[in-house]
């Protein structure tokens, strides 16, 4: 019941032909064609001037500052939420203990 059933390999149908042997061919030297040259791609080159370098540095700095501000604000939101939950837990514990003392 717990043993897997292994499929049986089907027997080949029809006649089996042996593989064909490929004979090596001889290479005869002939007239060689002149080598073709590949044309260079015609895409524009990017020139890095001092103005563009300054713009790249400024853009990178802005991205780092924005991402840092977002991460710090998320961390601050988590900290504030944790403090609020802790204060709520203290208030609820105090109310439960005060109610138990009155009985």
N, C-alpha and C positions, 0 to 999 in steps of 0.2 A: 504493500500500500504506500509506503513512504519512499520506495525506490523510484527514481526517475525512469521514464521510458525513453530509451535512446532511439532515434530514428535509424533505420537501416539504410545503407547506401544502395541506391538503385543500380542494377546491372546495366552496362551500356547496351544500347540497342543498335542493330545494324553492324556493318563490318568496320573494323578498326584499321585505318591505314597507317603505315609507319611514317615518321616525319621525313620530309624531303631534305636531302643534303644539298646545301648551297655551295657551288664551286666558286673559289675566288677567281676574280678576273684580273688580267694584267693591265697595267696602266702604260699607255704608250705616250711618250713625250711628244707634244705638238707645239704649235705656235701659241705662245701665252698672250692672253688679252691684257691690254694696258690696265693698270689699277685705276679704279674709279675713286674719285674724291667725293666725300660727303660734304655738301655745303653747310656752313656754320649756321646755327639757328639765328633767326633774326628777331630775337626778343630784346627789348630795351634793357640796358644795364642800369642798375640803381646806383646813383651817385650820392655818397654820404657827405654832405656839406656840414659845416659847423651849425648852421641853422636847423637842419634836419636832425642832427645828433642831439641838439638841445631839446628839440620837440620830442624825440623818443625818450630821453631821460625824464622830461617833465611828465609825459604821459605815463610812463612806468611808475613814477613817484605817485601820481594821482591814483593809479589803480591800487597800489600798495596801501595808500592811506584810506581809500574807500573800503577795501576789504578788511583792513585792520579795524576801522570804526564799526563795521557791521559785526565782526566777530566779538569785539569788546562789548557792544550793546547786547548781543545775544547772551554773553556771559553774565552781564549785569542783570538782565531779565531773569536768568535762572537763579542768580543769587537772591534777588528780591523775592521771587516766588518761594524759594526755600525758607527765607526768613519769615514770610507771611504764613506759611504752613506751620512753622515752628511756633509762632505766636498763637495761632488758632489752636494748636494742640495743647499749649499751656493753659489757655483760657478754658477749654473744654475739660481738661483734667481738674482745674481748680473748681469749676462748677460741679463736677461729679463728686469731688471730695467734700465740698461744702454741703451738698445735698445729703451725703452719707452721714455727716456729723450731726445733722439736725434730727435724724431719726432715732 
